[in-house]
């Protein structure tokens, strides 16, 4: 798997407690095994960096229950991700606490190190602890204000590139995540779609009187695709449309990192850039948590509340549509749905997912 190089943008920690042996699938997995195998090697965000401290946090990715924690409050502490279960009696470790760099189960106080190995059994302190009493842990990276992990990948694979996040000319903005009761493929395709602006986003920035989609190009890449879309549809909110010069041509440059991440760079007047990373994290086959880090090089002295409100408005407009789509899964067989010229990005995206090995009628 090859994606754009972002190694300088991430804080990496070594994978702990893992082995080359193929791991079992999550209990009650909502994905087919072949589809789970196809998407499990990629990186997905599972939490915000600011929320992960020494208090364990429970979350879920691809139907796998996970716990994430830091070993100590110090800046050089280890960041850990593991299955959210104490191997002794099945209690979630996210109910426990961290002490002396150990995560401790709430039920019987079993201690686990950052490597996942059990180090202490309080009820039998002299007992020899078997090596198999070890948590399943995963590689973890920290970037763009988010915690990322992969369930079957390795840490040598870089994350989707978002260089503007750390550039001095850009202001990093981190809205709350958005939960969508829909497949990640459907949400991603909605983010890439340019023909819905006039209809779905008529209240935020679109114009019902300007629905035409000019021709645009799509270019395959080693990690996904790129699409440059130019039109006169303003990206300013309704109350600020006057800020766009007359006849200004807006460039929206999409960069897709398969399977479920895309970076949109919107070119504003006077050299302004708005960069939006749409990172869809599949909680399950029908549930998606969308993380959306933003970076901009204009209006940096303005309050951020309007930015958050505008972002949530757009995502809620999309959410209503995506949650209503049927079939719920994104059909990769192009004969299942009808396509128009404006769907070039969607078609290329579906072909890319097919090449990953996802089934024709189903993807998360």
C-alpha positions as CSV (number, residue, x, y, z in Angstrom):
1,X,0.0,0.0,0.0
2,X,1.4,3.4,-1.0
3,X,0.2,6.8,0.0
4,X,1.6,10.3,0.1
5,X,4.6,10.7,2.4
6,X,3.6,12.4,5.7
7,X,6.3,11.0,7.9
8,X,7.5,14.4,9.0
9,X,4.0,15.3,10.2
10,X,3.4,12.5,12.6
11,X,4.5,11.4,16.0
12,X,5.0,7.7,15.7
13,X,5.3,5.1,18.5
14,X,6.3,1.5,18.1
15,X,3.6,-1.2,17.6
16,X,3.4,-3.1,20.9
17,X,2.2,-6.7,21.7
18,X,1.5,-7.6,18.0
19,X,2.7,-10.5,16.0
20,X,2.7,-11.5,12.3
21,X,0.0,-14.1,13.1
22,X,-3.3,-13.3,11.5
23,X,-5.7,-12.1,14.2
24,X,-9.4,-13.1,14.4
25,X,-12.2,-10.9,13.2
26,X,-14.2,-8.8,15.7
27,X,-17.1,-10.5,17.4
28,X,-20.4,-9.9,15.6
29,X,-18.5,-8.3,12.7
30,X,-20.9,-6.4,10.3
31,X,-18.5,-6.6,7.4
32,X,-17.8,-9.6,5.1
33,X,-14.4,-11.0,5.9
34,X,-13.1,-10.1,2.5
35,X,-14.2,-6.5,2.8
36,X,-12.8,-6.3,6.4
37,X,-9.5,-7.7,5.1
38,X,-9.4,-5.1,2.3
39,X,-9.8,-2.0,4.6
40,X,-8.3,-3.1,7.9
41,X,-4.6,-2.4,6.8
42,X,-5.3,1.4,6.4
43,X,-5.0,4.1,9.0
44,X,-8.1,5.6,10.6
45,X,-8.6,8.4,13.2
46,X,-10.2,7.1,16.4
47,X,-10.0,10.0,18.9
48,X,-8.9,13.6,19.3
49,X,-5.4,14.1,20.7
50,X,-6.7,16.6,23.3
51,X,-9.1,14.1,24.7
52,X,-6.6,11.3,25.2
53,X,-4.8,11.6,28.6
54,X,-4.0,9.0,31.2
55,X,-7.8,8.3,31.7
56,X,-8.5,5.4,29.3
57,X,-11.0,6.1,26.5
58,X,-13.1,3.5,24.8
59,X,-13.9,3.7,21.1
60,X,-14.7,1.4,18.1
61,X,-13.2,0.9,14.7
62,X,-14.4,-1.7,12.1
63,X,-16.5,-3.4,14.8
64,X,-13.4,-3.8,17.0
65,X,-13.7,-2.3,20.5
66,X,-10.6,-0.4,21.4
67,X,-9.1,1.4,24.3
68,X,-6.7,4.3,23.9
69,X,-4.6,5.9,26.7
70,X,-1.3,7.7,27.5
71,X,1.0,6.1,30.0
72,X,1.7,9.4,31.9
73,X,0.9,13.1,31.7
74,X,4.5,13.9,30.5
75,X,5.1,15.1,26.9
76,X,7.2,12.0,26.1
77,X,4.6,9.5,27.4
78,X,3.7,6.5,25.3
79,X,0.4,6.5,23.4
80,X,-1.3,3.1,23.4
81,X,-4.1,1.5,21.6
82,X,-5.4,-2.1,22.4
83,X,-8.5,-4.2,22.4
84,X,-10.8,-2.9,25.1
85,X,-10.9,-6.1,27.1
86,X,-9.1,-7.5,30.1
87,X,-8.2,-11.0,29.2
88,X,-9.0,-12.3,32.7
89,X,-12.8,-11.8,32.9
90,X,-13.7,-9.7,29.9
91,X,-14.2,-6.3,31.6
92,X,-13.5,-3.3,29.3
93,X,-10.2,-1.7,30.2
94,X,-11.7,1.7,29.4
95,X,-13.4,1.3,32.8
96,X,-10.1,1.2,34.5
97,X,-7.3,3.7,35.2
98,X,-3.6,4.4,34.5
99,X,-1.1,4.4,37.4
100,X,2.7,4.2,37.2
101,X,2.5,3.8,33.4
102,X,0.3,0.7,33.8
103,X,-3.4,0.4,32.7
104,X,-5.3,-1.3,35.5
105,X,-8.5,-3.3,35.2
106,X,-11.4,-2.1,37.3
107,X,-12.6,-5.6,38.2
108,X,-9.6,-7.4,39.7
109,X,-6.8,-4.9,39.3
110,X,-4.8,-6.7,36.6
111,X,-1.9,-4.5,35.5
112,X,-0.8,-4.2,31.9
113,X,2.2,-2.4,30.5
114,X,2.4,-0.3,27.4
115,X,3.5,-3.4,25.5
116,X,0.2,-5.1,26.5
117,X,1.9,-7.7,28.7
118,X,0.2,-8.4,32.1
119,X,2.7,-7.4,34.8
120,X,0.8,-7.9,38.0
121,X,-2.1,-10.0,39.4
122,X,-2.9,-8.4,42.8
123,X,-4.8,-11.5,44.1
124,X,-1.8,-13.7,43.4
125,X,1.3,-11.5,43.5
126,X,3.7,-14.4,43.5
127,X,2.2,-16.2,40.6
128,X,4.1,-16.6,37.4
129,X,2.3,-14.6,34.7
130,X,2.1,-16.5,31.4
131,X,3.2,-14.8,28.2
132,X,-0.2,-15.3,26.6
133,X,-1.7,-13.0,29.2
134,X,-1.1,-10.1,26.8
135,X,-3.4,-7.5,25.3
136,X,-3.7,-7.2,21.5
137,X,-2.2,-3.8,20.8
138,X,-2.0,-1.8,17.6
139,X,0.3,0.7,15.9
140,X,-0.6,4.3,16.7
141,X,0.2,7.7,15.2
142,X,-0.7,11.2,16.3
143,X,-1.2,13.9,13.6
144,X,-3.6,16.7,12.6
145,X,-4.9,16.9,16.2
146,X,-6.1,13.2,15.9
147,X,-5.1,9.8,17.1
148,X,-4.8,7.2,14.3
149,X,-4.5,3.5,14.3
150,X,-4.5,0.5,11.9
151,X,-5.9,-2.9,12.8
152,X,-3.8,-4.9,10.3
153,X,-1.3,-2.5,8.9
154,X,2.1,-1.5,10.1
155,X,3.6,1.8,11.2
156,X,5.9,2.1,8.1
157,X,2.9,3.2,6.1
158,X,2.4,7.0,6.2
159,X,-0.8,8.7,6.9
160,X,-2.7,10.7,4.3
161,X,-0.7,13.9,3.8
162,X,-2.0,17.2,5.1
163,X,1.0,19.5,5.0
164,X,-0.9,22.7,5.6
165,X,-1.8,21.6,9.1
166,X,1.7,22.4,10.3
167,X,2.6,25.3,8.0
168,X,3.1,28.6,9.8
169,X,1.0,30.5,7.3
170,X,-2.0,28.3,8.1
171,X,-4.4,28.4,11.1
172,X,-5.3,24.8,12.3
173,X,-9.0,24.4,13.2
174,X,-10.5,21.3,14.7
175,X,-14.3,20.9,14.7
176,X,-16.1,18.2,16.6
177,X,-16.5,14.8,14.9
178,X,-19.8,14.0,13.2
179,X,-21.5,10.7,13.6
180,X,-23.3,9.4,10.5
181,X,-25.6,6.4,10.4
182,X,-24.4,5.4,7.0
183,X,-21.5,3.5,5.3
184,X,-18.2,5.3,5.1
185,X,-18.1,4.8,1.3
186,X,-21.4,6.7,0.9
187,X,-20.2,9.5,3.2
188,X,-16.9,9.8,1.3
189,X,-18.7,9.9,-2.1
190,X,-20.9,12.6,-0.8
191,X,-17.9,14.7,0.1
192,X,-16.5,14.3,-3.3
193,X,-19.7,15.0,-5.2
194,X,-19.9,18.4,-6.9
195,X,-23.3,18.2,-8.5
196,X,-25.2,18.4,-5.2
197,X,-24.1,22.0,-4.2
198,X,-27.1,23.7,-5.7
199,X,-29.6,21.3,-4.1
200,X,-28.3,20.1,-0.8
201,X,-26.4,23.2,0.2
202,X,-28.8,25.8,-1.1
203,X,-29.1,27.2,2.5
204,X,-25.4,27.3,3.2
205,X,-23.4,28.3,0.0
206,X,-25.1,26.7,-3.0
207,X,-27.3,28.4,-5.6
208,X,-30.4,26.7,-7.1
209,X,-30.0,29.0,-10.1
210,X,-26.5,27.8,-10.8
211,X,-26.7,23.9,-10.9
212,X,-24.5,23.3,-14.0
213,X,-21.3,21.3,-13.4
214,X,-18.5,22.3,-15.8
215,X,-16.3,19.6,-17.2
216,X,-13.4,18.6,-15.0
217,X,-10.6,16.1,-14.9
218,X,-9.8,13.2,-12.7
219,X,-6.3,11.7,-12.4
220,X,-5.5,8.4,-10.8
221,X,-2.6,8.3,-8.3
222,X,-0.7,5.6,-6.5
223,X,-2.8,6.1,-3.4
224,X,-6.2,7.1,-4.8
225,X,-7.0,10.0,-7.2
226,X,-7.0,13.7,-7.8
227,X,-9.7,15.9,-9.2
228,X,-9.6,19.6,-10.0
229,X,-13.0,21.2,-10.3
230,X,-13.4,24.8,-11.4
231,X,-16.7,26.7,-11.3
232,X,-18.2,30.1,-10.3
233,X,-20.0,28.6,-7.3
234,X,-18.8,30.6,-4.3
235,X,-17.6,28.9,-1.2
236,X,-18.4,31.8,1.0
237,X,-21.4,31.4,3.4
238,X,-24.6,33.0,2.2
239,X,-24.1,36.1,4.3
240,X,-20.6,36.7,2.8
241,X,-21.2,36.0,-0.9
242,X,-20.4,39.7,-1.6
243,X,-16.7,39.0,-0.7
244,X,-16.2,37.0,-3.9
245,X,-15.2,39.1,-6.9
246,X,-17.6,39.0,-9.8
247,X,-16.9,36.2,-12.2
248,X,-14.3,34.7,-9.9
249,X,-13.5,31.1,-10.8
250,X,-13.3,28.8,-7.8
251,X,-10.9,25.9,-7.9
252,X,-11.7,22.9,-5.6
253,X,-8.8,20.5,-5.7
254,X,-9.7,17.1,-4.3
255,X,-7.0,14.5,-3.3
256,X,-8.3,11.1,-2.3
257,X,-6.5,8.6,-0.1
258,X,-8.2,5.3,-0.4
259,X,-10.3,4.0,1.1
260,X,-12.0,6.7,3.2
261,X,-10.0,9.9,3.4
262,X,-9.9,12.9,1.2
263,X,-8.3,16.4,1.3
264,X,-10.1,19.3,-0.3
265,X,-8.2,22.5,-1.1
266,X,-10.5,25.4,-2.0
267,X,-8.8,28.3,-3.7
268,X,-10.3,31.6,-2.5
269,X,-9.8,35.1,-3.9
270,X,-6.5,36.9,-3.2
271,X,-4.6,33.7,-2.7
272,X,-6.7,32.3,0.2
273,X,-6.7,28.6,0.8
274,X,-9.2,26.5,2.8
275,X,-8.0,23.0,3.3
276,X,-10.5,20.4,4.7
277,X,-9.5,16.8,5.6
278,X,-12.5,14.5,5.5
279,X,-11.4,11.4,7.4
280,X,-14.2,8.9,7.6
281,X,-13.6,6.3,10.3
282,X,-15.8,3.2,9.9
283,X,-17.2,2.3,13.3
284,X,-19.2,-0.5,11.7
285,X,-20.6,-1.3,8.3
286,X,-23.4,1.2,8.8
287,X,-21.9,3.7,11.2
288,X,-19.2,6.3,10.4
289,X,-17.5,8.9,12.6
290,X,-16.2,11.7,10.4
291,X,-13.2,13.7,11.7
292,X,-12.6,17.0,9.8
293,X,-9.4,19.0,10.6
294,X,-9.3,22.3,8.7
295,X,-6.5,24.7,7.9
296,X,-6.8,28.2,6.3
297,X,-4.4,31.0,5.5
298,X,-7.0,33.9,5.7
299,X,-9.2,35.5,8.3
300,X,-6.9,34.2,11.0
301,X,-7.7,37.0,13.3
302,X,-11.5,36.3,13.2
303,X,-13.5,34.3,15.8
304,X,-13.7,30.6,15.1
305,X,-17.4,30.1,16.2
306,X,-18.7,31.0,12.7
307,X,-16.3,28.6,11.1
308,X,-17.6,25.8,13.4
309,X,-21.2,26.7,12.7
310,X,-20.7,26.8,9.0
311,X,-18.9,23.4,9.0
312,X,-21.6,21.7,11.1
313,X,-24.3,23.2,8.9
314,X,-22.8,21.7,5.7
315,X,-22.1,18.3,7.3
316,X,-25.7,18.2,8.7
317,X,-27.0,19.0,5.2
318,X,-25.0,16.1,3.8
319,X,-25.8,13.8,6.7
320,X,-29.6,14.0,6.0
321,X,-29.0,12.8,2.4
322,X,-26.4,10.2,3.1
323,X,-28.4,8.5,5.8
324,X,-31.4,8.3,3.5
325,X,-29.6,6.7,0.5
326,X,-30.5,3.2,-0.6
327,X,-28.9,0.8,-1.0
328,X,-27.1,1.6,2.2
329,X,-23.8,0.3,0.9
330,X,-21.9,2.0,-2.0
331,X,-22.5,-0.1,-5.1
332,X,-19.2,-0.7,-6.8
333,X,-20.8,-2.5,-9.8
334,X,-21.3,0.6,-12.0
335,X,-24.3,-1.0,-13.6
336,X,-26.3,-0.8,-10.4
337,X,-26.8,2.9,-10.5
338,X,-27.1,5.5,-13.3
339,X,-24.2,7.9,-13.9
340,X,-23.8,11.3,-15.5
341,X,-20.8,13.3,-16.7
342,X,-20.7,15.2,-13.4
343,X,-20.0,11.9,-11.6
344,X,-16.5,11.4,-12.9
345,X,-15.0,11.6,-9.4
346,X,-17.5,9.2,-8.0
347,X,-16.9,6.7,-10.8
348,X,-13.1,6.9,-10.3
349,X,-13.6,6.5,-6.5
350,X,-15.7,3.4,-6.9
351,X,-13.2,1.9,-9.3
352,X,-10.4,2.6,-6.8
353,X,-12.3,0.7,-4.1
354,X,-12.8,-2.2,-6.4
355,X,-9.1,-2.4,-7.0
356,X,-8.6,-2.7,-3.2
357,X,-10.5,-5.9,-3.3
358,X,-13.9,-4.7,-2.0
359,X,-16.9,-6.6,-3.2
360,X,-19.0,-5.3,-6.0
361,X,-22.2,-4.6,-4.1
362,X,-20.8,-3.8,-0.7
363,X,-18.3,-1.7,1.0
364,X,-18.1,-0.1,4.4
